[in-house]
């Protein structure tokens, strides 16, 4: 079933790609920044690696490309390189409750709430782990440019558990180029893995967004 649903989603995205290069999240703001990983016992902390600062490229975008002040499904993509390997983290506007962390959250303000992974990664101990990023503090306004200068706390949790702090994402000034395409299935961060059912759902959509083919 996940494979069939994934192919349907991929086909739909491939169709939209005929009209615009980015079928989802067509327009966004791209900034440089630093991902500061902290030591700790939070879920996924060991898999992401030792305490370190990684230069990152961050892109905030409107999922449907609707103009402000219309509500939209905002996304946050984070890309960095570690040991010559691409690392990708793709987050969507979600809640942080035990149920709402699995639900998309349309909002007017891009930094008016948290961003989460929706689907879990597989930790090195085999347990599922969710990642999230919460702006500190929440910022008003509907302009994506507010991402520049923002700090977001990186969090992790098991699906039914409480959130733990993993580190801090510091966003710098806007960049003059677009961000690399991210694929957290092919480039899961650190030693985190992807469950087969999650990859079957997501991989066709990511492939169609990049190439137009499922």
C-alpha positions in Angstrom: 0.0 0.0 0.0 2.7 2.6 0.8 4.4 2.0 -2.5 1.1 2.4 -4.4 0.2 5.6 -2.6 3.8 6.9 -3.2 3.5 6.3 -6.9 0.2 8.1 -7.1 1.7 11.1 -5.2 4.8 11.0 -7.4 2.6 11.0 -10.6 0.6 14.0 -9.4 3.8 15.9 -8.6 5.3 15.0 -11.9 2.3 16.4 -13.7 2.5 19.7 -11.8 6.2 19.9 -12.7 5.3 20.3 -16.4 4.1 23.8 -15.5 6.7 24.9 -13.0 10.2 23.6 -12.1 9.3 23.3 -8.4 5.9 21.6 -8.2 5.8 22.2 -4.5 7.3 25.1 -2.5 7.9 27.0 -5.8 9.1 30.3 -4.2 11.2 30.7 -1.1 13.8 32.6 0.8 17.3 31.1 1.1 19.7 32.0 3.9 23.1 30.8 5.1 23.5 29.7 8.7 25.0 27.4 11.3 23.6 24.2 12.7 24.9 23.8 16.3 24.6 20.2 17.5 24.9 19.7 21.3 25.9 16.7 23.4 23.1 15.0 25.2 20.9 11.9 25.5 18.1 13.2 23.3 16.7 10.7 20.8 18.8 10.8 17.6 21.6 12.8 19.2 24.2 10.1 18.9 23.2 9.4 15.3 23.6 13.1 14.3 27.2 13.0 15.5 29.3 14.7 18.2 28.9 18.3 19.2 29.8 20.5 16.3 28.9 23.6 14.2 28.0 22.9 10.6 27.6 25.6 7.9 24.1 25.1 6.4 21.9 26.5 3.7 18.3 27.0 4.8 15.2 27.6 2.6 11.8 28.6 3.9 8.9 28.4 1.4 5.2 28.4 0.9 4.1 24.9 0.0 1.3 25.9 -2.4 3.0 29.2 -3.5 0.0 31.2 -2.3 0.6 34.9 -1.9 0.7 36.5 1.6 -1.4 37.0 3.7 -3.2 33.8 2.6 -2.4 30.8 4.9 -0.2 28.2 3.4 1.7 25.0 4.3 5.2 26.4 5.1 8.3 24.3 4.7 11.8 24.5 6.0 14.7 22.7 4.2 18.2 22.5 5.7 21.2 21.2 3.8 24.8 20.7 4.9 27.8 18.5 4.2 29.5 16.2 6.7 32.4 13.9 5.8 31.9 14.7 2.1 28.3 13.4 2.3 25.2 15.5 1.8 22.9 15.8 4.8 19.3 16.9 4.3 16.5 17.7 6.7 13.1 18.6 5.4 10.5 20.0 7.8 6.9 21.1 7.4 4.7 23.4 9.5 3.2 21.1 12.1 2.0 21.2 15.7 4.1 19.8 18.6 1.4 17.9 20.5 1.3 14.1 20.6 -1.2 14.1 17.8 -0.6 17.4 16.0 3.1 16.6 15.4 1.8 14.2 12.7 -0.5 16.8 11.1 0.3 19.6 8.7 -0.6 23.1 10.1 -1.7 25.8 7.6 -0.7 29.2 9.0 -0.4 32.8 7.9 2.9 33.5 9.7 5.8 31.3 8.5 7.6 31.6 11.9 4.4 31.5 14.0 4.9 27.9 15.0 7.1 24.8 14.8 8.3 22.7 11.9 8.4 18.9 12.1 9.4 15.9 10.0 5.9 14.3 10.1 7.3 10.9 9.4 9.9 9.3 11.8 13.6 8.5 11.0 15.0 5.2 12.3 17.5 5.8 15.1 20.6 3.7 15.5 18.8 1.6 18.2 16.0 0.9 15.7 13.5 3.1 17.5 11.5 5.8 15.6 12.5 9.4 16.2 10.9 12.7 15.0 12.8 15.9 14.6 11.4 19.5 14.8 12.6 23.1 14.8 10.9 25.8 16.8 11.6 29.5 16.3 12.8 31.3 19.4 10.8 33.5 19.8 8.0 33.1 17.4 8.1 36.0 15.0 5.1 38.0 13.6 4.6 38.9 10.0 3.8 37.0 6.8 7.1 37.7 5.0 9.5 34.8 4.5 12.4 37.2 4.7 11.9 37.1 8.5 13.9 33.9 8.4 17.1 35.9 8.2 18.5 36.4 11.7 16.1 33.8 13.3 17.2 31.1 15.7 15.3 27.8 15.8 15.7 25.3 18.6 16.3 21.8 17.1 14.3 19.1 19.0 13.7 15.4 18.9 11.2 13.0 20.4 10.0 9.5 20.1 6.5 9.5 18.5 4.6 9.5 21.8 7.2 11.1 24.0 8.2 14.5 25.1 10.6 16.8 23.1 14.3 17.0 23.9 16.7 19.7 22.8 19.3 18.6 20.2 20.8 21.9 19.2 20.3 25.3 17.6 19.8 26.4 14.0 21.1 30.0 13.6 19.9 31.6 10.3 22.1 34.3 8.8 21.6 36.7 5.9 19.9 36.0 2.6 21.9 34.3 -0.1 21.9 35.3 -3.7 21.3 31.8 -5.0 18.6 29.1 -4.6 19.1 26.2 -2.2 20.1 22.7 -3.4 17.2 20.2 -3.8 16.9 18.2 -0.6 16.1 14.5 -0.3 16.0 13.2 3.3 15.4 9.7 2.0 18.7 9.6 0.0 20.5 11.9 2.3 19.2 11.2 5.8 21.2 13.3 8.3 24.0 11.6 10.2 23.4 7.9 10.9 19.7 8.2 11.0 17.9 5.8 8.6 14.5 5.7 6.8 11.9 3.0 7.3 11.0 1.1 4.1 7.4 2.1 4.3 8.3 5.8 4.7 10.7 5.6 1.8 8.0 4.0 -0.4 5.7 6.9 0.4 8.2 9.7 -0.1 10.8 8.7 -2.6 8.6 8.8 -5.8 7.5 12.3 -4.9 11.0 13.6 -4.3 12.2 11.9 -7.6 9.3 13.4 -9.5 10.0 16.8 -8.1 13.7 16.6 -9.2 13.3 14.9 -12.6 9.6 14.9 -13.6 9.6 11.0 -13.5 8.3 8.7 -10.8 
